[in-house]
Amino acid sequence: MLQKSLRLAYEYRYFMKTQLYQRLRLWEQNHPGFVILPPDNE
């Protein structure tokens, strides 16, 4: 659900440059088993 909402607000390549993106990736690293965003290679 979050991913879909973010897609409406940003092109993914621009979103990847934001602080929000970096913080979400950090959260995923600190919470194994939870995935918020697709892998970077998609």
Backbone as JSON Lines, residues from 0, in Angstrom:
{"i":0,"aa":"M","n":[0.81,-1.19,0.0],"ca":[0.0,0.0,0.0],"c":[0.86,1.26,0.0]}
{"i":1,"aa":"L","n":[1.87,1.29,0.86],"ca":[2.76,2.45,0.92],"c":[3.48,2.63,-0.41]}
{"i":2,"aa":"Q","n":[3.97,1.54,-0.96],"ca":[4.69,1.61,-2.23],"c":[3.81,2.2,-3.32]}
{"i":3,"aa":"K","n":[2.56,1.79,-3.38],"ca":[1.64,2.3,-4.4],"c":[1.43,3.81,-4.23]}
{"i":4,"aa":"S","n":[1.27,4.26,-3.01],"ca":[1.07,5.69,-2.75],"c":[2.3,6.49,-3.13]}
{"i":5,"aa":"L","n":[3.48,5.96,-2.82],"ca":[4.69,6.68,-3.16],"c":[4.89,6.75,-4.68]}
{"i":6,"aa":"R","n":[4.48,5.71,-5.38],"ca":[4.59,5.72,-6.83],"c":[3.77,6.83,-7.46]}
{"i":7,"aa":"L","n":[2.68,7.18,-6.83],"ca":[1.84,8.25,-7.34],"c":[2.5,9.61,-7.14]}
{"i":8,"aa":"A","n":[3.36,9.74,-6.15],"ca":[3.98,11.02,-5.82],"c":[5.31,11.25,-6.53]}
{"i":9,"aa":"Y","n":[6.04,10.2,-6.83],"ca":[7.4,10.32,-7.36],"c":[7.62,9.34,-8.51]}
{"i":10,"aa":"E","n":[8.47,9.74,-9.46],"ca":[9.07,8.74,-10.35],"c":[10.11,8.04,-9.49]}
{"i":11,"aa":"Y","n":[10.19,6.72,-9.6],"ca":[11.05,5.95,-8.7],"c":[12.49,6.41,-8.76]}
{"i":12,"aa":"R","n":[13.0,6.75,-9.93],"ca":[14.42,7.16,-10.03],"c":[14.68,8.44,-9.25]}
{"i":13,"aa":"Y","n":[13.7,9.33,-9.13],"ca":[13.85,10.54,-8.33],"c":[13.65,10.24,-6.85]}
{"i":14,"aa":"F","n":[12.7,9.38,-6.56],"ca":[12.44,9.0,-5.18],"c":[13.67,8.36,-4.55]}
{"i":15,"aa":"M","n":[14.43,7.59,-5.33],"ca":[15.61,6.92,-4.81],"c":[16.67,7.91,-4.31]}
{"i":16,"aa":"K","n":[16.58,9.15,-4.71],"ca":[17.55,10.17,-4.31],"c":[17.12,10.93,-3.05]}
{"i":17,"aa":"T","n":[15.95,10.61,-2.51],"ca":[15.44,11.36,-1.35],"c":[15.91,10.79,-0.02]}
{"i":18,"aa":"Q","n":[15.84,11.62,0.99],"ca":[16.17,11.17,2.34],"c":[15.13,10.16,2.84]}
{"i":19,"aa":"L","n":[13.89,10.33,2.45],"ca":[12.85,9.37,2.83],"c":[13.21,7.98,2.33]}
{"i":20,"aa":"Y","n":[13.64,7.87,1.08],"ca":[14.04,6.59,0.51],"c":[15.17,5.97,1.34]}
{"i":21,"aa":"Q","n":[16.18,6.78,1.64],"ca":[17.33,6.28,2.41],"c":[16.91,5.8,3.79]}
{"i":22,"aa":"R","n":[15.99,6.52,4.41],"ca":[15.53,6.12,5.75],"c":[14.68,4.85,5.7]}
{"i":23,"aa":"L","n":[13.88,4.7,4.65],"ca":[13.1,3.47,4.51],"c":[14.02,2.28,4.29]}
{"i":24,"aa":"R","n":[15.07,2.45,3.49],"ca":[16.04,1.36,3.29],"c":[16.73,1.01,4.59]}
{"i":25,"aa":"L","n":[17.09,2.0,5.38],"ca":[17.73,1.75,6.67],"c":[16.78,1.0,7.6]}
{"i":26,"aa":"W","n":[15.51,1.39,7.6],"ca":[14.52,0.7,8.42],"c":[14.43,-0.76,8.01]}
{"i":27,"aa":"E","n":[14.41,-1.01,6.71],"ca":[14.35,-2.4,6.23],"c":[15.57,-3.2,6.72]}
{"i":28,"aa":"Q","n":[16.74,-2.58,6.69],"ca":[17.95,-3.26,7.15],"c":[17.87,-3.6,8.64]}
{"i":29,"aa":"N","n":[17.25,-2.71,9.41],"ca":[17.14,-2.91,10.85],"c":[15.98,-3.81,11.26]}
{"i":30,"aa":"H","n":[15.14,-4.18,10.28],"ca":[13.98,-5.03,10.55],"c":[13.93,-6.16,9.51]}
{"i":31,"aa":"P","n":[14.86,-7.13,9.64],"ca":[14.89,-8.23,8.67],"c":[13.53,-8.92,8.57]}
{"i":32,"aa":"G","n":[13.19,-9.28,7.36],"ca":[11.92,-9.96,7.13],"c":[10.83,-9.02,6.66]}
{"i":33,"aa":"F","n":[11.05,-7.72,6.82],"ca":[10.08,-6.73,6.35],"c":[10.62,-6.06,5.09]}
{"i":34,"aa":"V","n":[9.78,-5.95,4.08],"ca":[10.17,-5.31,2.83],"c":[9.15,-4.22,2.52]}
{"i":35,"aa":"I","n":[9.63,-2.99,2.41],"ca":[8.76,-1.86,2.08],"c":[8.88,-1.51,0.61]}
{"i":36,"aa":"L","n":[10.1,-1.53,0.12],"ca":[10.39,-1.12,-1.25],"c":[10.92,-2.29,-2.06]}
{"i":37,"aa":"P","n":[10.72,-2.27,-3.38],"ca":[11.28,-3.34,-4.22],"c":[12.81,-3.24,-4.25]}
{"i":38,"aa":"P","n":[13.47,-4.31,-4.64],"ca":[14.93,-4.26,-4.76],"c":[15.36,-3.15,-5.71]}
{"i":39,"aa":"D","n":[16.55,-2.6,-5.47],"ca":[17.06,-1.49,-6.29],"c":[17.23,-1.85,-7.76]}
{"i":40,"aa":"N","n":[17.4,-3.12,-8.05],"ca":[17.67,-3.52,-9.44],"c":[16.4,-3.69,-10.27]}
{"i":41,"aa":"E","n":[15.26,-3.34,-9.75],"ca":[14.0,-3.47,-10.53],"c":[13.71,-2.19,-11.25]}
